[in-house]
Amino acid sequence: MFYSSQELKKVQQNKRKEQRYRVLDVIISTLALIISSPVLLLITLMIKLADIKAPVFFHQKRIGRDGKAFNMYKFRTMVVDAEQQKAQLLAQNEVEGHMFKMKDDPRITKIGKILRKTSLDEFPQLLNVLQGHMSVVGPRPPLPDEVAQYTSYDMMRLAVKPGCTGLWQVSGRNKLSFQEMVELDLHYIRNRSIKFNFIILMKTWRELTGKGSGI
């Protein structure tokens, strides 16, 4: 199904709904950071002990709502010069379209493999939520070089803030093509509601706890 830009503009213009989403984002991200703080401190220590000179956090420019750039935070899961090595690995990209994903990526550290498998590397994005750059639920935040290749149709997925989790993440993730991801994101944007967000959050929890392999 294809969506028009007029349909997606209506999503942006409902300020009262946006305020409710923002309040819930702040509450959920604050509670999540407080509850998970012992685990986050342990992860910080493990990353630092593995390479005391390297940074614990990794930040990368991503494109948010209305094409505005921001720095997205993650726990560092790769070697320090990962971006420099990326150019040599582009031929092994396993995702159709403008994204880069690679199985058994040699740039990922031992601790990084554990963090990625459990998605714990994503937790610092809750800071992006508190800053207002991201939402708890929303489309995947794209890289600038990905957006540079977008069609006008693809650009419509930037109608709302990107999310820490989303419909794409719980619907097959890397098994899906780029265009399938776009369609899922636009379906989410068009049907976005607090109820839909909680359904996605519940599916995300099932994925994280290993109970959602069939989702």
C-alpha positions as CSV (number, residue, x, y, z in Angstrom):
1,M,0.0,0.0,0.0
2,F,1.3,3.5,-0.9
3,Y,0.7,6.6,1.2
4,S,0.5,10.2,0.2
5,S,2.4,13.1,1.7
6,Q,-0.9,14.7,2.6
7,E,-1.8,11.7,4.8
8,L,1.4,11.9,6.6
9,K,1.2,15.7,7.1
10,K,-1.9,15.1,9.1
11,V,0.1,13.0,11.5
12,Q,2.5,15.9,12.2
13,Q,-0.2,18.5,12.7
14,N,-2.0,17.0,15.7
15,K,0.0,18.9,18.4
16,R,-2.1,17.6,21.4
17,K,-1.4,14.0,20.4
18,E,2.3,14.8,19.9
19,Q,2.4,16.2,23.5
20,R,0.9,13.0,24.9
21,Y,3.5,11.0,23.0
22,R,6.3,13.2,24.4
23,V,5.1,12.8,28.0
24,L,5.0,9.0,27.6
25,D,8.4,9.0,26.0
26,V,9.9,10.9,29.0
27,I,8.2,8.7,31.6
28,I,9.1,5.4,29.9
29,S,12.7,6.3,29.1
30,T,13.3,7.7,32.6
31,L,11.9,4.6,34.3
32,A,13.9,2.3,31.9
33,L,17.2,4.1,32.6
34,I,16.6,4.0,36.4
35,I,15.6,0.3,36.4
36,S,18.4,-0.8,34.1
37,S,21.1,1.4,35.7
38,P,23.0,-1.5,37.5
39,V,23.2,-3.4,34.2
40,L,24.3,-0.2,32.3
41,L,27.1,0.4,34.8
42,L,28.3,-3.2,34.5
43,I,28.3,-2.9,30.7
44,T,30.3,0.4,31.0
45,L,32.9,-1.3,33.2
46,M,33.2,-4.3,30.8
47,I,33.8,-2.2,27.8
48,K,36.3,-0.1,29.6
49,L,38.2,-3.1,30.9
50,A,38.4,-4.6,27.4
51,D,40.1,-1.4,26.1
52,I,40.8,1.2,28.7
53,K,41.9,3.8,26.1
54,A,38.8,3.4,23.9
55,P,35.5,5.3,24.5
56,V,32.6,3.5,26.1
57,F,30.0,5.2,24.0
58,F,29.7,5.5,20.2
59,H,27.8,8.4,18.7
60,Q,26.9,8.7,15.1
61,K,25.1,11.3,13.0
62,R,21.6,10.2,12.1
63,I,18.6,11.9,10.5
64,G,15.5,12.5,12.5
65,R,12.1,14.1,12.0
66,D,11.8,16.5,9.1
67,G,15.4,15.7,8.0
68,K,17.1,17.2,11.1
69,A,20.4,15.6,12.0
70,F,21.3,14.6,15.5
71,N,24.0,12.4,17.3
72,M,22.6,9.0,18.2
73,Y,24.2,7.2,21.2
74,K,25.0,3.5,21.6
75,F,27.4,1.5,23.6
76,R,30.5,0.9,21.5
77,T,30.4,-2.6,20.0
78,M,33.0,-2.2,17.3
79,V,36.7,-1.5,17.1
80,V,37.7,2.2,17.2
81,D,38.4,2.4,13.5
82,A,35.2,0.7,12.4
83,E,34.1,3.5,10.1
84,Q,37.4,3.5,8.2
85,Q,37.1,-0.3,7.7
86,K,33.5,0.0,6.4
87,A,34.5,1.1,2.9
88,Q,36.5,-2.2,2.4
89,L,33.5,-4.3,3.5
90,L,30.7,-2.6,1.5
91,A,30.8,-5.4,-1.2
92,Q,29.7,-7.9,1.5
93,N,26.5,-5.9,2.4
94,E,23.7,-8.4,3.0
95,V,20.7,-5.9,3.1
96,E,19.0,-4.9,-0.1
97,G,18.8,-1.1,-0.6
98,H,20.5,1.7,1.2
99,M,21.4,0.1,4.5
100,F,24.6,-1.8,5.4
101,K,24.5,-5.0,7.4
102,M,27.0,-7.9,7.4
103,K,26.9,-11.3,9.1
104,D,30.0,-12.0,11.2
105,D,31.2,-8.4,10.8
106,P,35.0,-8.6,11.8
107,R,34.8,-5.1,13.3
108,I,32.5,-6.2,16.2
109,T,34.3,-6.9,19.5
110,K,33.7,-9.9,21.8
111,I,31.6,-7.9,24.2
112,G,29.9,-6.1,21.3
113,K,28.6,-9.5,20.0
114,I,26.9,-10.1,23.3
115,L,25.5,-6.6,23.5
116,R,24.1,-6.7,19.9
117,K,22.6,-10.2,20.4
118,T,20.7,-8.8,23.5
119,S,20.2,-5.3,22.0
120,L,21.7,-3.9,25.2
121,D,23.9,-1.7,23.0
122,E,20.8,0.3,22.1
123,F,20.0,1.4,25.7
124,P,21.9,4.8,25.5
125,Q,19.4,5.8,22.9
126,L,17.1,6.5,25.8
127,L,19.2,9.6,26.3
128,N,18.3,10.7,22.8
129,V,14.6,10.2,23.8
130,L,15.1,12.5,26.8
131,Q,16.8,15.1,24.6
132,G,13.8,15.0,22.3
133,H,15.6,13.7,19.2
134,M,14.0,10.3,19.3
135,S,10.9,8.6,20.5
136,V,10.7,5.2,22.3
137,V,8.7,3.8,19.3
138,G,9.2,5.0,15.7
139,P,10.9,4.3,12.4
140,R,14.6,3.3,12.4
141,P,16.9,6.4,12.4
142,P,18.7,6.4,9.1
143,L,22.3,7.5,8.3
144,P,22.8,10.7,6.2
145,D,24.3,8.7,3.2
146,E,21.1,6.5,3.3
147,V,18.8,9.5,3.2
148,A,20.9,11.0,0.3
149,Q,19.6,8.1,-1.8
150,Y,16.0,8.3,-0.7
151,T,13.2,8.9,-3.2
152,S,10.5,11.4,-2.3
153,Y,8.4,8.4,-1.2
154,D,11.1,7.1,1.1
155,M,11.4,10.6,2.6
156,M,8.0,10.3,4.1
157,R,9.3,8.0,6.8
158,L,10.9,11.1,8.3
159,A,7.4,12.5,9.1
160,V,7.8,11.5,12.8
161,K,10.7,11.1,15.2
162,P,12.8,7.9,14.8
163,G,12.4,5.3,17.6
164,C,14.5,3.1,19.8
165,T,12.2,0.3,18.6
166,G,9.6,0.1,16.0
167,L,7.3,-2.0,13.7
168,W,10.3,-2.9,11.4
169,Q,12.4,-4.1,14.4
170,V,9.7,-6.6,15.5
171,S,8.7,-7.8,12.0
172,G,11.7,-9.5,10.7
173,R,14.4,-6.8,11.0
174,N,17.4,-7.7,8.8
175,K,15.5,-10.4,7.0
176,L,13.5,-7.6,5.3
177,S,14.4,-5.6,2.3
178,F,14.8,-1.8,2.5
179,Q,11.5,-1.2,0.7
180,E,9.7,-3.6,3.1
181,M,11.1,-1.6,5.9
182,V,9.8,1.7,4.4
183,E,6.4,0.2,4.0
184,L,6.3,-1.0,7.6
185,D,7.4,2.4,8.8
186,L,4.8,4.2,6.8
187,H,2.1,1.8,8.0
188,Y,3.2,2.6,11.5
189,I,3.1,6.4,10.9
190,R,-0.3,6.3,9.4
191,N,-1.8,4.1,12.2
192,R,0.3,5.5,15.1
193,S,-1.5,5.5,18.4
194,I,-0.6,5.0,22.1
195,K,-2.2,1.5,21.9
196,F,-0.1,0.6,18.8
197,N,3.0,1.8,20.6
198,F,2.4,-0.4,23.6
199,I,1.8,-3.4,21.3
200,I,5.2,-2.8,19.7
201,L,6.8,-2.4,23.1
202,M,5.3,-5.7,24.2
203,K,6.6,-7.4,21.1
204,T,10.0,-5.8,21.7
205,W,10.1,-7.2,25.2
206,R,9.3,-10.6,23.9
207,E,12.1,-10.3,21.4
208,L,14.6,-9.2,24.1
209,T,13.6,-12.0,26.4
210,G,13.8,-14.6,23.7
211,K,10.1,-15.3,23.6
212,G,9.3,-13.5,20.3
213,S,11.1,-15.6,17.7
214,G,7.8,-16.2,16.0
215,I,6.8,-12.5,15.7
